[in-house]
């Protein structure tokens, strides 16, 4: 029987690189909670929303938290997206977590003007 998508070993490798990580990020599996970017802010509350541009190398679900607030966003490969924090967010002495950092190909400017 001939396989349409190539050899079974190549299909398995493709699954382990892309699909397995995608499912882990979608369903909050333990392996996706182990890698975290930890940022500490020193910005008083602003009247505008805070937007941090980024780009990912593979489709996934990006999760980020600030205190008790948590967000989850579906992200497409090689598309510039934004981590958005709502108006009035106070980052002074707060820890901001971004999960699945191994997917980033570009994390934009972290400066808030």
OpenMM code with the backbone's topology and positions (N, CA, C; nanometers):
from openmm import Vec3, app, unit

residues = "UNK UNK UNK UNK UNK UNK UNK UNK UNK UNK UNK UNK UNK UNK UNK UNK UNK UNK UNK UNK UNK UNK UNK UNK UNK UNK UNK UNK UNK UNK UNK UNK UNK UNK UNK UNK UNK UNK UNK UNK UNK UNK UNK UNK UNK UNK UNK UNK UNK UNK UNK UNK UNK UNK UNK UNK UNK UNK UNK UNK UNK UNK UNK UNK UNK UNK UNK UNK UNK UNK UNK UNK UNK UNK UNK UNK UNK UNK UNK UNK UNK UNK UNK UNK UNK UNK UNK UNK UNK UNK UNK UNK UNK UNK UNK UNK UNK UNK UNK UNK UNK UNK UNK UNK UNK UNK UNK UNK UNK UNK UNK UNK UNK".split()
positions = [
    Vec3(0.0832, -0.1176, 0.0000),
    Vec3(0.0000, 0.0000, 0.0000),
    Vec3(0.0885, 0.1250, 0.0000),
    Vec3(0.0608, 0.2167, -0.0903),
    Vec3(0.1401, 0.3377, -0.1022),
    Vec3(0.0754, 0.4494, -0.0212),
    Vec3(0.1561, 0.5228, 0.0560),
    Vec3(0.1052, 0.6323, 0.1363),
    Vec3(0.1037, 0.7617, 0.0547),
    Vec3(-0.0007, 0.8380, 0.0666),
    Vec3(-0.0138, 0.9640, -0.0075),
    Vec3(0.0821, 1.0707, 0.0424),
    Vec3(0.1045, 1.0775, 0.1714),
    Vec3(0.1839, 1.1859, 0.2294),
    Vec3(0.3301, 1.1525, 0.2490),
    Vec3(0.3839, 1.0537, 0.1810),
    Vec3(0.5233, 1.0160, 0.1986),
    Vec3(0.5369, 0.9002, 0.2959),
    Vec3(0.6596, 0.8772, 0.3398),
    Vec3(0.6869, 0.7670, 0.4314),
    Vec3(0.6253, 0.7934, 0.5682),
    Vec3(0.5923, 0.6867, 0.6384),
    Vec3(0.5316, 0.6976, 0.7699),
    Vec3(0.6246, 0.7693, 0.8682),
    Vec3(0.7562, 0.7488, 0.8566),
    Vec3(0.8500, 0.8166, 0.9459),
    Vec3(0.8467, 0.9681, 0.9233),
    Vec3(0.8294, 1.0107, 0.7984),
    Vec3(0.8204, 1.1541, 0.7695),
    Vec3(0.6897, 1.2127, 0.8230),
    Vec3(0.5825, 1.1355, 0.8138),
    Vec3(0.4547, 1.1814, 0.8679),
    Vec3(0.4643, 1.1962, 1.0197),
    Vec3(0.5301, 1.1022, 1.0857),
    Vec3(0.5458, 1.1079, 1.2310),
    Vec3(0.6286, 1.2293, 1.2721),
    Vec3(0.7363, 1.2559, 1.1977),
    Vec3(0.8216, 1.3700, 1.2266),
    Vec3(0.7436, 1.5007, 1.2105),
    Vec3(0.6643, 1.5105, 1.1050),
    Vec3(0.5796, 1.6288, 1.0817),
    Vec3(0.4817, 1.6471, 1.1975),
    Vec3(0.4222, 1.5372, 1.2435),
    Vec3(0.3290, 1.5447, 1.3554),
    Vec3(0.3988, 1.5946, 1.4815),
    Vec3(0.5183, 1.5408, 1.5102),
    Vec3(0.5893, 1.5789, 1.6319),
    Vec3(0.6360, 1.7244, 1.6289),
    Vec3(0.6682, 1.7767, 1.5112),
    Vec3(0.7162, 1.9146, 1.5010),
    Vec3(0.6013, 2.0142, 1.5093),
    Vec3(0.4920, 1.9872, 1.4391),
    Vec3(0.3859, 2.0874, 1.4283),
    Vec3(0.2560, 2.0498, 1.4996),
    Vec3(0.1940, 1.9398, 1.4621),
    Vec3(0.0609, 1.9097, 1.5130),
    Vec3(0.0582, 1.8793, 1.6623),
    Vec3(0.1567, 1.8060, 1.7122),
    Vec3(0.1580, 1.7725, 1.8546),
    Vec3(0.1674, 1.8996, 1.9396),
    Vec3(0.2544, 1.9924, 1.9003),
    Vec3(0.2673, 2.1182, 1.9737),
    Vec3(0.1404, 2.2017, 1.9628),
    Vec3(0.0761, 2.1962, 1.8460),
    Vec3(-0.0484, 2.2704, 1.8279),
    Vec3(-0.1555, 2.2199, 1.9246),
    Vec3(-0.1720, 2.0881, 1.9328),
    Vec3(-0.2715, 2.0308, 2.0238),
    Vec3(-0.2358, 2.0582, 2.1697),
    Vec3(-0.1069, 2.0514, 2.2025),
    Vec3(-0.0647, 2.0827, 2.3395),
    Vec3(-0.1008, 2.2252, 2.3769),
    Vec3(-0.0784, 2.3194, 2.2859),
    Vec3(-0.1101, 2.4590, 2.3160),
    Vec3(-0.2606, 2.4813, 2.3229),
    Vec3(-0.3366, 2.4090, 2.2413),
    Vec3(-0.4817, 2.4261, 2.2405),
    Vec3(-0.5464, 2.3757, 2.3688),
    Vec3(-0.4991, 2.2639, 2.4196),
    Vec3(-0.5634, 2.2006, 2.5351),
    Vec3(-0.4868, 2.2180, 2.6661),
    Vec3(-0.3916, 2.3121, 2.6702),
    Vec3(-0.3167, 2.3436, 2.7927),
    Vec3(-0.2492, 2.2219, 2.8542),
    Vec3(-0.1864, 2.1421, 2.7746),
    Vec3(-0.1181, 2.0253, 2.8285),
    Vec3(0.0060, 2.0665, 2.9052),
    Vec3(0.0519, 1.9800, 2.9912),
    Vec3(0.1629, 2.0101, 3.0823),
    Vec3(0.2894, 2.0531, 3.0082),
    Vec3(0.3202, 1.9913, 2.8943),
    Vec3(0.4443, 2.0248, 2.8238),
    Vec3(0.4453, 2.1685, 2.7753),
    Vec3(0.3280, 2.2271, 2.7527),
    Vec3(0.3218, 2.3649, 2.7071),
    Vec3(0.3302, 2.4640, 2.8220),
    Vec3(0.3138, 2.4194, 2.9441),
    Vec3(0.3221, 2.5082, 3.0589),
    Vec3(0.4636, 2.5182, 3.1144),
    Vec3(0.5557, 2.4362, 3.0639),
    Vec3(0.6902, 2.4346, 3.1187),
    Vec3(0.7784, 2.5464, 3.0642),
    Vec3(0.7522, 2.5954, 2.9435),
    Vec3(0.8305, 2.7031, 2.8840),
    Vec3(0.7536, 2.8331, 2.8936),
    Vec3(0.8139, 2.9321, 2.9578),
    Vec3(0.7439, 3.0577, 2.9838),
    Vec3(0.8401, 3.1745, 2.9670),
    Vec3(0.7923, 3.2837, 2.9067),
    Vec3(0.8658, 3.4099, 2.9102),
    Vec3(0.8082, 3.4881, 3.0276),
    Vec3(0.8962, 3.5354, 3.1121),
    Vec3(0.8583, 3.6050, 3.2338),
    Vec3(0.8982, 3.7515, 3.2198),
    Vec3(0.8048, 3.8443, 3.2143),
    Vec3(0.8354, 3.9866, 3.2030),
    Vec3(0.7847, 4.0591, 3.3271),
    Vec3(0.8637, 4.1532, 3.3756),
    Vec3(0.8186, 4.2370, 3.4862),
    Vec3(0.8035, 4.3778, 3.4329),
    Vec3(0.6890, 4.4363, 3.4588),
    Vec3(0.6605, 4.5692, 3.4070),
    Vec3(0.6857, 4.6782, 3.5071),
    Vec3(0.7097, 4.7968, 3.4547),
    Vec3(0.7226, 4.9146, 3.5391),
    Vec3(0.6555, 5.0309, 3.4658),
    Vec3(0.5278, 5.0154, 3.4375),
    Vec3(0.4520, 5.1153, 3.3626),
    Vec3(0.3247, 5.1457, 3.4392),
    Vec3(0.2984, 5.2703, 3.4630),
    Vec3(0.1720, 5.3080, 3.5270),
    Vec3(0.0595, 5.2848, 3.4274),
    Vec3(-0.0628, 5.2812, 3.4733),
    Vec3(-0.1753, 5.2544, 3.3838),
    Vec3(-0.1818, 5.3603, 3.2740),
    Vec3(-0.2141, 5.3155, 3.1551),
    Vec3(-0.2215, 5.4046, 3.0397),
    Vec3(-0.3653, 5.4154, 2.9927),
    Vec3(-0.3919, 5.5212, 2.9181),
    Vec3(-0.5269, 5.5389, 2.8651),
    Vec3(-0.5460, 5.4630, 2.7348),
    Vec3(-0.4407, 5.4024, 2.6826),
    Vec3(-0.4484, 5.3247, 2.5592),
    Vec3(-0.4177, 5.1785, 2.5907),
    Vec3(-0.4605, 5.0909, 2.5007),
    Vec3(-0.4261, 4.9505, 2.5214),
    Vec3(-0.2797, 4.9293, 2.4843),
    Vec3(-0.2182, 4.8343, 2.5493),
    Vec3(-0.0782, 4.8012, 2.5241),
    Vec3(-0.0759, 4.6903, 2.4207),
    Vec3(-0.0002, 4.7108, 2.3116),
    Vec3(0.0065, 4.6130, 2.2033),
    Vec3(0.1523, 4.5758, 2.1782),
    Vec3(0.1815, 4.4466, 2.1842),
    Vec3(0.3161, 4.3954, 2.1593),
    Vec3(0.3090, 4.3072, 2.0340),
    Vec3(0.3746, 4.3467, 1.9244),
    Vec3(0.3684, 4.2657, 1.8014),
    Vec3(0.4570, 4.1416, 1.8114),
    Vec3(0.4144, 4.0345, 1.7453),
    Vec3(0.4929, 3.9114, 1.7415),
    Vec3(0.4562, 3.8311, 1.6183),
    Vec3(0.5407, 3.7335, 1.5871),
    Vec3(0.5157, 3.6423, 1.4754),
    Vec3(0.5587, 3.5029, 1.5188),
    Vec3(0.4822, 3.4004, 1.4817),
    Vec3(0.5112, 3.2623, 1.5199),
    Vec3(0.5532, 3.1799, 1.3976),
    Vec3(0.6305, 3.0742, 1.4210),
    Vec3(0.6737, 2.9899, 1.3102),
    Vec3(0.5736, 2.8792, 1.2782),
    Vec3(0.4770, 2.8559, 1.3663),
    Vec3(0.3779, 2.7506, 1.3426),
    Vec3(0.2436, 2.7936, 1.4013),
    Vec3(0.1354, 2.7362, 1.3500),
    Vec3(0.0033, 2.7628, 1.4066),
    Vec3(-0.0005, 2.7119, 1.5506),
    Vec3(-0.0600, 2.7902, 1.6394),
    Vec3(-0.0730, 2.7475, 1.7780),
    Vec3(-0.1720, 2.8373, 1.8491),
    Vec3(-0.1932, 2.8079, 1.9743),
    Vec3(-0.2728, 2.8934, 2.0620),
    Vec3(-0.1762, 2.9608, 2.1591),
    Vec3(-0.1736, 3.0924, 2.1584),
    Vec3(-0.0877, 3.1678, 2.2479),
    Vec3(-0.1647, 3.1989, 2.3750),
    Vec3(-0.1025, 3.1708, 2.4889),
    Vec3(-0.1638, 3.2040, 2.6170),
    Vec3(-0.0737, 3.3025, 2.6880),
    Vec3(-0.1346, 3.4045, 2.7479),
    Vec3(-0.0581, 3.4978, 2.8292),
    Vec3(-0.1427, 3.5419, 2.9466),
    Vec3(-0.0750, 3.5686, 3.0580),
    Vec3(-0.1453, 3.6036, 3.1804),
    Vec3(-0.0822, 3.7269, 3.2441),
    Vec3(-0.1637, 3.8008, 3.3158),
    Vec3(-0.1193, 3.9150, 3.3952),
    Vec3(-0.2029, 3.9126, 3.5221),
    Vec3(-0.1379, 3.8748, 3.6324),
    Vec3(-0.2118, 3.8610, 3.7577),
    Vec3(-0.3187, 3.7532, 3.7451),
    Vec3(-0.4434, 3.7877, 3.7724),
    Vec3(-0.5540, 3.6927, 3.7630),
    Vec3(-0.6179, 3.6897, 3.6243),
    Vec3(-0.5784, 3.7817, 3.5366),
    Vec3(-0.6350, 3.7857, 3.4012),
    Vec3(-0.5560, 3.6935, 3.3097),
    Vec3(-0.6265, 3.6174, 3.2275),
    Vec3(-0.5620, 3.5266, 3.1329),
    Vec3(-0.6284, 3.5398, 2.9975),
    Vec3(-0.5498, 3.5284, 2.8928),
    Vec3(-0.6005, 3.5365, 2.7564),
    Vec3(-0.5471, 3.4192, 2.6762),
    Vec3(-0.6238, 3.3782, 2.5781),
    Vec3(-0.5828, 3.2722, 2.4867),
    Vec3(-0.6220, 3.3161, 2.3470),
    Vec3(-0.5299, 3.3039, 2.2530),
    Vec3(-0.5529, 3.3559, 2.1192),
    Vec3(-0.4983, 3.2580, 2.0166),
    Vec3(-0.5778, 3.2259, 1.9146),
    Vec3(-0.5299, 3.1390, 1.8075),
    Vec3(-0.4445, 3.2207, 1.7127),
    Vec3(-0.3281, 3.1682, 1.6791),
    Vec3(-0.2314, 3.2408, 1.5988),
    Vec3(-0.1955, 3.1584, 1.4757),
    Vec3(-0.1914, 3.2239, 1.3615),
    Vec3(-0.1517, 3.1590, 1.2364),
    Vec3(-0.0022, 3.1764, 1.2133),
    Vec3(0.0546, 3.0880, 1.1346),
    Vec3(0.1965, 3.0893, 1.1038),
    Vec3(0.2343, 3.2109, 1.0187),
    Vec3(0.3469, 3.2746, 1.0538),
    Vec3(0.4060, 3.3865, 0.9792),
    Vec3(0.3130, 3.5042, 0.9565),
    Vec3(0.2216, 3.5287, 1.0479),
    Vec3(0.1326, 3.6446, 1.0420),
    Vec3(0.1619, 3.7304, 1.1645),
    Vec3(0.1796, 3.8606, 1.1432),
    Vec3(0.2051, 3.9500, 1.2564),
    Vec3(0.0770, 3.9655, 1.3371),
    Vec3(0.0833, 3.9281, 1.4635),
    Vec3(-0.0289, 3.9391, 1.5561),
    Vec3(0.0136, 4.0300, 1.6710),
    Vec3(-0.0785, 4.0569, 1.7619),
    Vec3(-0.0485, 4.1448, 1.8735),
    Vec3(-0.0956, 4.0843, 2.0045),
    Vec3(-0.0083, 4.0923, 2.1053),
    Vec3(-0.0498, 4.0655, 2.2425),
    Vec3(-0.1107, 4.1961, 2.2897),
    Vec3(-0.2375, 4.1936, 2.3257),
    Vec3(-0.3079, 4.3164, 2.3604),
    Vec3(-0.3522, 4.3119, 2.5064),
    Vec3(-0.3135, 4.4140, 2.5792),
    Vec3(-0.3594, 4.4307, 2.7170),
    Vec3(-0.4575, 4.5470, 2.7191),
    Vec3(-0.5673, 4.5344, 2.7901),
    Vec3(-0.6725, 4.6364, 2.7851),
    Vec3(-0.6305, 4.7724, 2.8418),
    Vec3(-0.7106, 4.8732, 2.8100),
    Vec3(-0.6870, 5.0087, 2.8613),
    Vec3(-0.6871, 5.0069, 3.0132),
    Vec3(-0.6022, 5.0891, 3.0725),
    Vec3(-0.5987, 5.0990, 3.2174),
    Vec3(-0.5217, 4.9883, 3.2866),
    Vec3(-0.4552, 4.9017, 3.2100),
    Vec3(-0.3771, 4.7944, 3.2708),
    Vec3(-0.2570, 4.8537, 3.3430),
    Vec3(-0.2390, 4.8185, 3.4668),
    Vec3(-0.1279, 4.8690, 3.5467),
    Vec3(-0.0203, 4.7617, 3.5538),
    Vec3(0.0926, 4.7881, 3.4887),
    Vec3(0.2005, 4.6900, 3.4862),
    Vec3(0.3056, 4.7133, 3.5943),
    Vec3(0.2862, 4.8132, 3.6776),
    Vec3(0.3849, 4.8421, 3.7805),
    Vec3(0.3953, 4.7260, 3.8776),
    Vec3(0.5176, 4.6750, 3.8891),
    Vec3(0.5474, 4.5656, 3.9811),
    Vec3(0.4576, 4.4438, 3.9566),
    Vec3(0.4266, 4.4174, 3.8311),
    Vec3(0.3452, 4.3012, 3.7950),
    Vec3(0.4287, 4.2058, 3.7116),
    Vec3(0.3984, 4.0787, 3.7200),
    Vec3(0.4657, 3.9794, 3.6385),
    Vec3(0.3719, 3.9372, 3.5265),
    Vec3(0.4246, 3.9366, 3.4069),
    Vec3(0.3491, 3.9066, 3.2859),
    Vec3(0.4083, 3.7792, 3.2263),
    Vec3(0.3272, 3.6751, 3.2074),
    Vec3(0.3754, 3.5468, 3.1566),
    Vec3(0.3248, 3.5239, 3.0144),
    Vec3(0.4154, 3.4799, 2.9262),
    Vec3(0.3776, 3.4389, 2.7906),
    Vec3(0.4200, 3.2935, 2.7770),
    Vec3(0.3243, 3.2066, 2.7492),
    Vec3(0.3526, 3.0639, 2.7372),
    Vec3(0.3895, 3.0293, 2.5925),
    Vec3(0.4519, 2.9166, 2.5709),
    Vec3(0.4985, 2.8665, 2.4404),
    Vec3(0.5922, 2.9634, 2.3685),
    Vec3(0.6994, 3.0086, 2.4339),
    Vec3(0.7895, 3.1026, 2.3671),
    Vec3(0.8723, 3.0404, 2.2556),
    Vec3(0.8819, 2.9085, 2.2524),
    Vec3(0.9622, 2.8453, 2.1473),
    Vec3(0.9018, 2.8645, 2.0082),
    Vec3(0.7774, 2.9078, 1.9996),
    Vec3(0.7129, 2.9318, 1.8705),
    Vec3(0.7479, 3.0678, 1.8095),
    Vec3(0.8010, 3.1599, 1.8886),
    Vec3(0.8254, 3.2947, 1.8387),
    Vec3(0.9372, 3.2980, 1.7351),
    Vec3(0.9128, 3.3657, 1.6237),
    Vec3(1.0200, 3.4000, 1.5320),
    Vec3(1.0542, 3.5471, 1.5476),
    Vec3(0.9602, 3.6249, 1.5999),
    Vec3(0.9831, 3.7674, 1.6194),
    Vec3(0.8941, 3.8158, 1.7336),
    Vec3(0.9538, 3.8801, 1.8308),
    Vec3(0.8794, 3.9438, 1.9388),
    Vec3(0.9143, 4.0909, 1.9314),
    Vec3(0.8146, 4.1741, 1.9018),
    Vec3(0.8367, 4.3149, 1.8723),
    Vec3(0.8775, 4.3981, 1.9916),
    Vec3(0.8620, 4.5265, 1.9764),
    Vec3(0.9036, 4.6261, 2.0731),
    Vec3(0.8245, 4.6123, 2.2027),
    Vec3(0.8955, 4.6032, 2.3132),
    Vec3(0.8309, 4.5910, 2.4436),
    Vec3(0.8161, 4.7257, 2.5128),
    Vec3(0.8647, 4.8316, 2.4495),
    Vec3(0.8550, 4.9647, 2.5099),
    Vec3(0.7133, 5.0184, 2.4971),
    Vec3(0.6659, 5.0801, 2.6018),
    Vec3(0.5340, 5.1425, 2.6011),
    Vec3(0.5562, 5.2927, 2.5989),
    Vec3(0.4950, 5.3596, 2.5014),
    Vec3(0.5156, 5.5044, 2.4911),
    Vec3(0.3999, 5.5783, 2.5518),
] * unit.nanometer
topology = app.Topology()
chain = topology.addChain("A")
for resn in residues:
    res = topology.addResidue(resn, chain)
    for name in ("N", "CA", "C"):
        topology.addAtom(name, app.Element.getBySymbol(name[0]), res)
